[in-house]
Amino acid sequence: MNPHKTILLAVVLLAITVPLARAQGTYTPFDVPGAITTEGFGINTAGDIVGRYVDNNSIFHGFLLSGGTYTTIDYPGATVTDLLGMNDLGQIVGGSNASDGFLYDLATPNFHYHQLSSC
């Protein structure tokens, strides 16, 4: 390739990638204290985050991060709880190995679950 074309191509690529790098946004890391891993799956407009974490016994717990405070939310009898999304009313949807799916309401606080019938 012509050296002038190579330099021009490099300048064009640099001009394209610099604005993209600046447009990446701001990231805030979070980690449930004492957890082996932490995964966030949902966030509402207030910035509350729901997800799951794994403890030292390999149990998967659901969590809510709200106002800088972590709250564990586990489906009764489950060893795996995933909190997948949360709306602005404080209703959390999730799943576990003890139910096919559930809705957890922070206001009450109660689980409402759905159990699929066997075929």
ABEGO torsion letter per residue (X at the ends): XBAAAAAAAAAAAAAAAAAAAAAAEBBBBBBBBGBABBBBABBBAAGBBBBBBBBAAGBBBBBBBBGGBBBBBBBBGBABBBBABBBAAGBBBBBBAABAEBBBBAAOBBBBBBBBBBX
